[in-house]
Amino acid sequence: MRTADFHYDLPEERIAQHPVEPRDSSRLLDTRTMSDGVFRDLPGVLRRGDLLVANRTRVRRARLIGEKVETGGKVEALLLTPLGDGRWEALVRPSRRLRVGVRLRFGDLTGEIVAGPDEGRAVLAFEGDVEEAAERTGQMPLPPYIHETLDEAERYQTVYSDKVGSAAAPTAGLHFTPGLIAALSAAGIEMTFVDLEVGLDTFRPIASEIVEDHTMHTETIDVPASTVAAIDEARAGGGRVVAVGTTVVRSLETAAYGGVLEPFSGPTDLFITPGYRFRAVDLLITNYHAPGTSLLVLLAAFMGESWRTAYQTALERGYRFLSFGDAMLTERS
């Protein structure tokens, strides 16, 4: 498959720069009927006995602004992955002025470059509690296509977020409110959770001309036994598994890759492309993804060629796209 087959024209003005308020007032396109709705309508769109599965990861305030210890020159580091022993993989800039041995200071947190930078990525060895310092002084790492300042950092977290670990939000979950979750429960639609630590590579366009030549990034997931039990119970009662976002799809399909859904904790580099046989997910709630990304390829695998009609319809009807945009509900083809 050619990567060009997963491109579409996305006008700049259709990329949402800020979230709507309240969260559940975002629009929802039900692609099964191409009907327009509002996200808070979800209890009436789904069926009693359906089970929502959401990613409860919390975004790390990973953007650190600081200086070089020796010269005072301004630097920025975006924390990506903890490597143990105080070492972190990070995106640093200006990378052309950084090298191994350079010491950096971010407030009262200091570190040294011990590897790289290579295409902006470096390994930093820190002194002190990185997580505590990031939560206290770090900034929220919004996607590069968001050009406006976010007034409230918590707006880039889901209301059910729990464990800190992601470099980006699982954005399909941003539409939920405590009131909506309660209304879903009252309608017999429960929610269970997985954890997938979203990496920044999830936003990167596929660079290769052929989709199959793309190397999928690795992310850490946890599908607990309680979630597997909830899914088994829902299925036994005739309910459907509704994934809240592509991160949930990758998590559940990894856990079910052997043919049976089982608890799983560890890394995944599962790249879902058209032709993939889905084992764990029946319906998908997702935002509108950027052209030429692995997220859009996953969507095409899930709903087939009708993704083009859905996206064209959303553009014609004025839906907002990408992380702070509106949502769609689709079923497995």
VENQUIGI-V910380 format. One record per residue. RES is the residue in one small letter. PSI is psi in degrees with one decimal (* if undefined). Layout:
res->[RES | RES]
psi->[PSI | PSI]
//
This chain:
res->[m | r | t | a | d | f | h | y | d | l | p | e | e | r | i | a | q | h | p | v | e | p | r | d | s | s | r | l | l | d | t | r | t | m | s | d | g | v | f | r | d | l | p | g | v | l | r | r | g | d | l | l | v | a | n | r | t | r | v | r | r | a | r | l | i | g | e | k | v | e | t | g | g | k | v | e | a | l | l | l | t | p | l | g | d | g | r | w | e | a | l | v | r | p | s | r | r | l | r | v | g | v | r | l | r | f | g | d | l | t | g | e | i | v | a | g | p | d | e | g | r | a | v | l | a | f | e | g | d | v | e | e | a | a | e | r | t | g | q | m | p | l | p | p | y | i | h | e | t | l | d | e | a | e | r | y | q | t | v | y | s | d | k | v | g | s | a | a | a | p | t | a | g | l | h | f | t | p | g | l | i | a | a | l | s | a | a | g | i | e | m | t | f | v | d | l | e | v | g | l | d | t | f | r | p | i | a | s | e | i | v | e | d | h | t | m | h | t | e | t | i | d | v | p | a | s | t | v | a | a | i | d | e | a | r | a | g | g | g | r | v | v | a | v | g | t | t | v | v | r | s | l | e | t | a | a | y | g | g | v | l | e | p | f | s | g | p | t | d | l | f | i | t | p | g | y | r | f | r | a | v | d | l | l | i | t | n | y | h | a | p | g | t | s | l | l | v | l | l | a | a | f | m | g | e | s | w | r | t | a | y | q | t | a | l | e | r | g | y | r | f | l | s | f | g | d | a | m | l | t | e | r | s]
psi->[141.9 | 138.4 | -32.0 | -21.4 | -10.1 | 30.0 | 152.2 | 161.9 | 116.3 | 103.6 | 142.9 | -37.3 | -10.2 | -4.7 | 113.2 | 129.9 | -11.5 | 153.2 | 153.7 | 158.3 | 139.3 | 169.5 | -44.0 | 11.1 | 0.7 | 157.8 | 154.7 | 118.4 | 118.2 | 104.0 | -10.6 | -29.6 | -2.8 | 35.5 | 144.3 | 142.7 | -170.2 | 147.7 | -33.4 | -9.1 | -4.5 | -39.1 | -30.0 | -12.4 | -37.4 | 177.8 | 150.5 | 133.3 | -16.0 | 153.9 | 121.2 | 134.4 | 120.2 | 158.3 | 116.0 | 15.4 | 151.3 | 140.3 | 131.3 | 138.7 | 76.7 | -4.5 | 110.7 | 129.7 | 127.8 | -149.0 | 161.2 | 131.9 | -43.0 | -37.3 | -17.5 | 4.3 | 140.7 | 138.1 | 161.7 | 139.3 | 134.8 | 108.2 | 132.2 | -61.1 | 127.9 | 133.6 | -1.6 | 156.2 | 35.5 | 4.6 | 140.3 | 140.7 | 136.9 | 154.1 | 127.5 | 149.3 | 150.0 | 113.5 | -28.3 | -17.1 | 11.0 | 151.0 | 169.6 | 135.0 | -15.3 | 130.6 | 139.4 | 149.7 | 127.7 | 91.6 | -123.6 | 12.0 | 125.9 | 152.7 | 168.7 | 139.9 | 121.4 | -7.8 | 143.8 | -157.9 | 145.2 | 110.4 | 40.5 | -13.3 | 136.9 | 164.0 | 125.0 | 135.0 | 115.2 | 155.7 | 116.9 | 179.7 | 102.1 | -45.5 | -42.9 | -42.1 | -39.8 | -42.4 | -31.6 | -40.7 | -8.9 | 161.9 | 156.6 | 129.8 | 81.7 | 153.1 | 153.5 | -19.2 | 0.4 | 114.0 | -9.6 | 154.4 | 137.5 | 118.6 | -37.5 | 109.5 | -31.9 | -14.3 | -14.0 | 16.9 | 148.6 | 156.0 | -17.5 | 10.8 | 145.9 | -74.3 | 123.4 | 135.6 | -8.9 | 152.6 | -5.7 | 156.6 | 147.4 | 89.3 | -21.0 | -23.9 | -8.0 | -13.9 | -12.5 | 145.3 | 160.4 | -38.5 | -40.3 | -41.0 | -40.2 | -40.1 | -38.1 | -44.6 | -41.6 | -25.9 | 7.1 | 22.5 | 107.2 | 172.5 | 137.7 | 175.0 | 152.9 | 172.4 | 125.5 | 122.1 | 101.1 | 128.5 | 161.4 | -24.0 | -18.2 | -24.2 | -12.9 | 134.1 | 152.5 | 124.0 | -25.4 | 151.6 | -30.7 | 127.4 | -42.8 | -16.2 | -7.1 | 134.2 | 115.4 | 139.0 | 155.3 | 134.3 | 152.5 | 133.0 | 159.5 | 115.1 | 98.5 | 162.6 | -34.0 | -35.0 | -42.7 | -42.4 | -40.1 | -39.5 | -44.9 | -40.5 | -42.7 | -44.7 | -40.6 | -28.5 | 7.5 | 6.6 | 162.0 | 150.6 | 119.1 | 108.5 | 129.7 | 85.9 | 159.5 | -27.2 | -35.2 | -39.9 | -48.3 | -37.5 | -51.7 | -39.4 | -30.8 | -45.1 | -21.3 | 11.1 | -28.9 | -1.6 | -22.6 | 133.8 | 123.1 | 156.7 | 143.1 | 137.3 | 122.0 | -166.3 | 152.0 | 139.3 | 29.8 | 123.6 | 107.4 | 117.9 | 162.8 | 135.2 | -14.1 | 141.5 | 110.0 | 138.2 | -21.1 | -18.2 | 135.2 | -43.0 | 155.8 | 128.6 | 126.1 | 156.8 | -179.4 | 127.4 | 159.3 | 151.6 | 145.9 | 24.0 | 161.2 | -24.9 | -41.8 | -35.8 | -41.5 | -44.5 | -42.4 | -35.3 | -35.4 | -46.3 | -1.1 | -165.3 | -11.9 | -8.9 | -33.2 | -43.1 | -42.0 | -44.0 | -40.9 | -39.1 | -44.4 | -39.9 | -43.3 | -30.0 | 7.1 | 22.9 | 152.5 | 141.3 | 161.7 | -156.5 | -42.8 | 14.1 | -164.9 | -177.2 | 165.7 | 152.3 | 128.2 | 159.9 | 159.0 | 132.8 | *]
//
